[in-house]
Amino acid sequence: MSHEHRRAWQQRSVAPAWTGLLRESPQPTASDRAPDQAPDQTPGYAPGHASGAPAPDLRAAVRELVAARLHGLCFSPYEPGQGPGTRVPERTVEGRLQLIAPFTRWIRSFSCTEGHEATPRLAHRAGLKTLVGAWLGKDRDINRREIEGAIELAREGVADLVAVGNEVLLRGDLEESELLEAIERVRSAAPHVPVGYVDAYFLFEKHPRVARACDVLMANCYPFWEGCPLEHAVAYMQDMYRRTCVAADGKPVIIAETGWPDRGAAVGAALPSPEHAMRYLLEAQAWARRDGVEMFHFSAFDEAWKIDVEGDVGAFWGLWDQRGQFKYA
């Protein structure tokens, strides 16, 4: 997410939408708590885990949650020193996938070029399902190769879902008509695979033609980037999902990205820290599992290259660090 991209999230309305939730929802008082719930405890983490895990137990709760396998992880295989424009060797993709395969059911990839086309092939070989992303931007030649790569993977049978573009409208890289043409090209070439598009949840409200063109709507939901404090973040993320469902008009909706950073600069009232990252993960996943919502956590690994486009906070969204070490062991 570039600085301009981040501003598109933060400046889309004069007052952050999450502040409306505070007016609509009364805050719990001491009398609302369960008898054994201390004031600083948050109920409803992972199913089967004791309600209201205090901070010292957060790491254990995260380990328990991840060991039970997440629905999906957003996956970029970059090692230190790598980033977009680097061709990723297949052995790197395979090594990264081996680290996380026991802990997820789905993998979401972001590109079908520069070695990323190996991701869905290797993921399927490991027994994982794949949401295959074609990265679209301003370069039409790259877009053509990405679309051709997505079609090839779909025809091979290693793409369970295809996302044609990621936040293209948010960045302003393509006109709506160009995006619609790309979606239709993939659908026509691979009609057996559900095809959709990924963008910030509010873009589906603004672009109903795009919503109608998708077999499935894939929403990025980031309370953090809108400066929402942690205590209201999951409720706000649920509202983002609900709004996307309204725009979907009965079609399936997937949360294609959501997460919380553990280091870096704050955005408004949203504060990065390991504790906040763990609490957001636990509460978001508990809700998704309870309500049957398909959710991809962002992200599997830290990505240092993002410092150049998102500031220091962009590098610290992973459950694993760039060396491949699980952060909450």
Protein Blocks (a to p, Z undefined) as FASTA:
>chain_A
ZZklmmmmmmmpfbafklmmmmmpccddfklpcfklcfkbcehiaehiaghiafklmmmm
mmmmmmnopabdcddfbdehiaehiacdfklmmmmmmmmmmmcfbdcdfbfgehlmmmmm
mmmmnopacdddddddfblklmmmmmmmmmmmmmnopafbdcedehklmnomacfklmmm
mmmmmmmmmmmbccdddddfklmmmmmmlmmmpmbdcddddfklnopafklmmmmmmmmm
mmmmmmnnopacddfbgcddfbdcdehjbccdfklmmmmmmmmmmmmmmnopacddddfb
dcfklmmmnojmlmmmbfbdfkopafkZZ
